[in-house]
Amino acid sequence: MSSRTKPSGLTVAVLGADGYIGWPMAMHLSRQGHRVVAVDNLARRRWDREGGTYSLVPIATMARRVARWRQLTGREIIWRRADMRDFRAVDALMAEFRPQAVIHFAEQRSAPFSMIDRAHAVLTQENNVVGTLNLLFAIRDQVPDCHLIKLGTMGEYGTPNIDIEEGYLEIEHNGRRDRLPFPKVAGSFYHLSKVHDSNNIYFATRAWGVRATDLNQGVVYGVDTEDTVLHPELSTRFDFDSIWGTALNRFCAQAAVGEPLTVYGKGGQTRGFLDLRDTMACITLALHNPAERGECRVFNQFTEQFSVRELAALVAKVRESHGLKTEISHLPNPRVELEEHYYNAKHQHLLDLGLEPHYLADTLLESVIARVESLRDRVDRVLLEAPSVSWKRGGNEIWERYSGQGVSSDPVKGALAG
């Protein structure tokens, strides 16, 4: 299918539709004329209540979001609450709506959360791996021609001392050649769950002929899209704490309240980044240019590469352009990772399909910093303190600080309850 082809009227299930990317994606596809089924188990909101974290940008309930979208646009988003670990619920969803595509965001997506302790590691693996397995079986049995678009992570690769290809690597060994999945050296139990997903998806394409696009996504930034700005009840979340927030989000929040920007370790850790709007564009390109039956495509989904100290310097520069001095400080790195390393990841496939990127400096100037500063009174400085989870020792000081305020001390029990 040509990248210029923009089919409308597809039935698309968006799993994890209450999330940072899931909700804007559901609106974006609805605006394009697709029939959108938004699915979530609302676990992310429960984890906020249990751990004392919250979105800096206030977010409405899914019911209010869907109702406001209908009122403003006249378009319908079908809302269903379901847990992907419940195979009966997943089978029923696929049988009822028979989607032509499933966009799968429905995973626990925090590396620090997965490293708190055994319970959080188990919860992460169970939620992510079991949920994806249930979905693969449901596609095989209910909608075998459905295109699975799965959000993975660039963190699956780790930081090898060679160029990172898009999913596969041509290897010559002892005089023989083969094309094999690129080696994965994940850096947390969360990232490992994504590796397991990728392996299971690759197997399902070979064994059952499933259509699959595995999107290894970089770090996403930004808070506004053409749809979220229509009304406050259509906003998506902005996390800034050390459990759910990215380093860039934390820097923006720290700058807004006059705190030093805290770089973990030397700050040489380099990753791929992309704008929230580009995430939606990439997924739409994958949707409109589907994989073939039995094909497991892998796209590296990012547009620029930055080190952590480069991000801090960029935020400080933007602040200084407004006459505001910002300090940068370094803290011991709680993670087990290389802090200075080679990093060169390929990301050509989505550009070939027509992606027109936004760039970080422009987004910071136009949107993120200004939005965070307008909400500075909502920043709980406790959430900006030293990192609360150590890769070697576990623990979560933020979680423990709020545990006496009526929240669950058993994350597994809390997640299963809803």
C-alpha positions in Angstrom: 0.0 0.0 0.0 1.4 3.5 -0.9 2.4 5.7 2.0 0.1 8.3 0.4 -2.9 6.1 0.8 -5.0 7.1 3.8 -7.8 4.6 4.3 -10.7 5.6 6.6 -13.4 3.5 8.2 -11.1 0.9 9.7 -12.1 -0.6 13.0 -9.0 0.0 15.3 -8.7 -1.2 18.9 -6.4 1.1 20.9 -5.3 -0.8 24.0 -4.0 1.3 26.9 -6.2 4.2 25.7 -6.1 5.9 29.1 -2.4 6.5 28.8 -0.1 9.3 27.8 0.1 8.2 24.2 -3.0 6.1 24.1 -5.6 8.8 24.6 -4.2 11.3 22.0 -3.9 8.3 19.6 -7.5 7.4 20.1 -8.6 10.9 19.3 -6.2 11.2 16.3 -7.6 8.0 14.7 -11.2 9.0 15.4 -10.6 12.4 13.7 -9.3 10.5 10.6 -12.6 8.7 10.3 -11.7 5.3 11.9 -14.0 3.4 14.2 -12.0 3.5 17.5 -12.5 1.1 20.4 -10.6 2.5 23.4 -9.6 -0.2 25.9 -7.9 0.2 29.3 -8.0 -1.4 32.8 -7.2 2.0 34.5 -4.2 0.4 36.3 -2.1 3.5 35.8 -4.5 5.6 37.9 -4.4 3.0 40.6 -0.6 3.0 40.7 -0.7 6.8 41.1 -3.0 6.5 44.1 -0.9 3.8 45.6 2.4 5.5 45.1 1.6 9.2 45.7 2.3 10.2 42.1 0.1 12.2 39.7 -0.1 13.9 36.4 1.1 17.6 36.4 -1.6 18.3 33.8 -4.9 17.4 35.3 -6.7 14.6 33.4 -10.4 13.8 33.2 -11.9 10.3 33.6 -12.2 8.2 30.4 -16.0 8.7 30.5 -15.6 12.5 30.6 -13.0 12.4 27.9 -15.1 10.3 25.5 -18.2 12.4 26.2 -16.4 15.7 25.6 -14.8 14.4 22.4 -18.3 13.4 21.1 -19.7 16.8 22.0 -16.9 18.8 20.3 -16.4 16.7 17.2 -19.5 14.7 16.7 -17.3 11.6 16.5 -17.7 8.5 18.7 -15.0 6.7 20.6 -16.2 3.4 22.0 -14.9 3.0 25.6 -14.4 -0.4 27.2 -12.8 -1.3 30.5 -10.9 -4.6 30.3 -7.7 -6.2 31.6 -5.5 -7.8 29.0 -4.5 -10.5 31.5 -8.0 -11.8 31.3 -8.0 -13.9 28.2 -11.8 -14.3 28.1 -12.1 -10.5 28.1 -9.6 -10.2 25.3 -11.3 -12.9 23.2 -14.6 -11.2 23.7 -13.3 -7.8 22.6 -11.8 -9.3 19.4 -15.0 -11.3 18.7 -17.3 -8.3 19.3 -15.5 -5.6 17.3 -13.4 -7.7 14.9 -10.8 -4.9 14.4 -8.7 -4.7 11.3 -5.8 -3.3 13.4 -4.9 -3.4 17.1 -2.6 -0.7 18.5 -1.1 -2.1 21.7 0.0 0.4 24.4 -1.5 -1.6 27.3 1.7 -2.3 29.3 3.4 -1.1 32.5 6.0 1.2 31.0 8.3 2.3 33.9 11.7 0.9 34.4 12.0 2.2 38.0 8.6 0.8 38.9 9.8 -2.6 37.7 12.9 -2.4 39.9 11.3 -1.4 43.2 11.1 -5.0 44.5 10.1 -8.5 43.6 6.3 -7.7 43.6 6.7 -4.9 41.1 9.1 -6.9 38.9 6.6 -9.8 38.8 3.7 -7.5 38.2 5.5 -5.9 35.3 6.3 -9.2 33.6 2.9 -10.6 34.2 1.0 -7.6 33.0 3.1 -7.1 29.9 4.0 -10.6 28.8 0.8 -12.4 29.6 -1.3 -9.5 28.2 0.5 -9.7 24.9 0.3 -13.5 24.8 -3.5 -13.3 25.3 -3.8 -10.8 22.5 -1.7 -12.9 20.1 -4.0 -15.9 20.7 -7.1 -13.8 20.4 -5.9 -12.5 17.0 -5.1 -16.0 15.8 -8.5 -17.4 16.8 -10.8 -14.4 16.3 -9.3 -12.0 13.7 -6.4 -13.7 11.9 -6.0 -11.0 9.3 -5.8 -8.2 12.0 -2.6 -6.1 11.9 -0.9 -5.9 15.4 1.0 -2.6 15.9 2.9 -3.1 19.2 4.7 -0.3 21.0 8.1 -1.6 22.0 11.2 0.4 23.2 14.6 1.2 22.0 15.7 0.1 25.5 15.4 -3.5 24.3 18.7 -3.1 22.5 20.7 -1.6 25.4 23.8 0.3 24.3 26.0 -2.1 22.1 29.3 -0.9 20.8 28.0 -1.3 17.2 25.4 0.4 15.2 21.8 -0.6 16.1 19.9 -1.8 13.1 16.1 -1.9 12.8 15.2 -5.1 14.4 17.4 -7.5 12.4 21.1 -8.0 11.8 23.0 -9.7 8.9 25.5 -12.1 10.5 28.3 -14.1 9.0 29.7 -16.9 11.3 32.0 -19.7 10.4 31.5 -19.0 6.7 27.7 -19.0 6.8 25.3 -16.0 6.7 21.8 -15.4 8.2 19.5 -12.6 9.1 18.6 -12.8 12.8 16.9 -10.6 15.3 19.3 -8.0 16.7 20.8 -9.0 20.0 19.0 -7.5 23.0 20.7 -6.4 26.3 17.9 -4.9 28.2 18.5 -2.7 31.3 15.6 -3.5 33.6 12.8 -6.0 34.2 10.5 -3.6 32.3 12.8 -3.6 29.3 13.1 -7.4 29.5 9.4 -7.7 29.4 9.4 -5.9 26.1 12.1 -8.2 24.8 9.9 -11.2 25.7 7.0 -9.5 23.9 9.1 -9.1 20.8 10.2 -12.7 20.8 6.6 -13.9 21.3 5.3 -11.7 18.5 8.1 -12.8 16.1 7.2 -16.4 16.9 3.4 -15.8 16.3 4.1 -14.3 12.8 6.2 -17.4 11.9 3.8 -20.0 13.4 0.4 -18.4 12.7 0.9 -15.9 10.0 0.1 -12.9 12.2 0.7 -9.5 10.7 2.9 -7.5 13.1 4.7 -4.2 13.3 7.0 -3.9 16.4 7.8 -0.2 17.0 10.9 0.2 19.1 10.2 3.7 20.4 12.6 6.2 21.9 11.7 8.6 24.7 8.6 10.6 24.0 8.2 14.3 24.9 5.5 16.9 24.5 2.1 17.4 26.0 -0.1 19.0 23.3 -1.6 17.8 20.1 -4.2 19.4 17.8 -6.9 17.4 19.8 -5.7 17.7 23.4 -5.8 21.5 23.1 -9.5 21.6 22.2 -10.6 21.4 25.8 -9.0 20.7 29.3 -10.9 17.4 29.5 -9.1 16.2 26.4 -5.6 16.7 27.9 -3.2 13.9 28.3 -0.9 13.3 31.3 2.5 14.7 32.1 4.6 12.7 34.5 7.5 14.4 36.2 8.5 12.2 39.2 11.4 9.7 39.4 9.1 6.7 38.9 7.0 7.6 35.8 8.6 10.8 34.5 11.4 11.0 31.9 14.6 12.9 32.6 13.4 15.7 30.3 10.1 16.1 32.1 11.9 16.1 35.5 14.2 18.9 34.2 11.3 21.0 33.0 9.5 20.6 36.4 12.7 21.4 38.4 13.4 24.5 36.3 9.8 25.7 36.8 10.1 25.7 40.6 13.7 26.9 40.7 15.3 23.6 41.7 18.7 22.4 40.2 18.4 20.0 37.2 19.5 16.7 38.6 21.6 14.6 36.1 22.1 11.0 37.2 25.8 10.1 37.0 28.0 11.7 34.3 25.0 12.3 32.0 26.6 10.6 29.0 23.7 8.1 28.7 22.4 8.6 25.1 19.0 7.7 23.8 16.6 8.4 20.9 13.8 11.0 21.3 10.7 12.0 19.5 7.8 14.4 19.8 4.4 13.1 20.9 2.9 14.2 17.6 5.6 12.2 15.7 4.7 9.1 17.7 1.1 9.4 16.4 2.3 10.1 12.9 4.6 7.0 13.0 1.8 4.7 14.3 -0.6 6.1 11.6 2.0 5.4 8.9 2.3 1.8 10.2 -1.5 1.5 10.2 -1.9 2.8 6.7 1.0 0.7 5.4 0.3 -2.7 7.1 2.6 -5.6 7.4 2.0 -8.6 5.2 0.6 -11.9 6.6 3.4 -13.7 8.5 5.6 -10.6 8.5 7.2 -9.1 11.7 8.4 -5.7 10.8 10.6 -3.7 13.3 10.8 0.1 13.0 13.1 2.1 15.3 10.8 5.0 16.2 12.7 8.1 17.1 13.9 11.3 15.3 16.9 12.6 17.3 19.5 11.4 19.8 20.6 13.2 22.9 22.6 12.5 26.1 21.1 13.3 29.4 23.6 16.2 30.0 22.7 17.6 26.6 19.0 17.6 27.6 19.8 19.4 30.8 21.9 22.0 28.9 19.1 22.6 26.4 16.5 23.2 29.2 19.0 25.6 30.9 19.6 27.4 27.7 15.9 27.9 27.0 15.4 29.2 30.6 18.4 31.6 30.3 17.0 33.0 27.1 14.2 34.3 29.3 16.6 35.7 31.9 16.3 32.8 34.3 19.5 31.2 35.6 19.3 27.4 36.0 21.8 25.3 37.9 22.7 21.7 36.8 23.9 19.2 39.5 25.0 15.6 39.3 23.7 12.8 41.6 24.9 9.2 41.9 23.3 7.1 39.2 20.7 4.7 40.7 20.8 2.5 37.5 23.2 -0.1 36.4 24.2 1.2 33.0 27.1 2.6 30.9 27.3 6.3 31.4 29.6 6.9 28.5 29.0 4.8 25.4 28.8 4.6 21.7 25.2 5.0 20.4 24.2 5.1 16.8 20.7 3.6 16.0 19.2 3.4 12.5 15.7 4.8 12.0 15.1 5.0 8.3 12.0 2.9 7.7 9.5 5.4 9.0 11.2 8.3 7.2 10.9 6.3 4.0 7.1 6.0 4.7 6.8 9.7 4.9 7.5 10.8 8.5 8.1 14.6 8.7 9.6 15.1 12.2 9.3 17.8 14.7 12.4 18.7 16.6 13.1 19.0 20.3 14.4 22.6 20.6 11.3 23.9 18.8 8.9 21.8 21.0 10.6 23.0 24.2 10.3 26.6 23.2 6.8 26.4 21.9 5.1 24.1 24.3 6.6 22.0 27.1 8.5 24.5 29.3 5.7 27.1 29.0 3.1 24.6 29.9 5.0 23.2 32.9 5.7 26.8 34.2 2.0 27.6 34.0 1.4 24.6 36.4 4.3 25.1 38.8 2.0 25.4 41.8 0.9 21.8 41.2 4.5 20.5 41.6 5.1 18.4 44.7 8.9 19.0 45.4 9.0 15.6 47.2 8.6 14.0 43.8 11.7 15.9 42.5 14.0 14.7 45.2 16.9 12.2 44.7 15.9 9.1 42.8 13.9 6.8 44.9 14.7 3.4 43.3 18.1 1.8 43.2 18.7 -0.9 40.6 20.9 -2.8 43.1 18.9 -2.3 46.3 15.4 -1.7 45.1 13.2 0.3 47.4 10.9 3.3 46.7 11.1 6.2 49.2 8.3 8.0 47.5 6.0 5.0 47.7 7.0 4.5 51.4 6.4 8.1 52.2 2.8 7.9 50.9 2.1 4.4 52.1 0.7 5.6 55.4 -2.0 7.7 53.7 -4.4 4.9 52.9 -2.8 3.6 49.8 -2.1 -0.1 49.1 1.2 -1.6 50.2 0.7 -4.5 47.9 1.0 -3.4 44.3 0.1 -6.8 42.9 -3.1 -7.0 44.9 -4.0 -3.5 44.1 -3.4 -4.0 40.3 -5.5 -7.2 40.2 -8.4 -5.6 42.2 -9.5 -3.3 39.4 
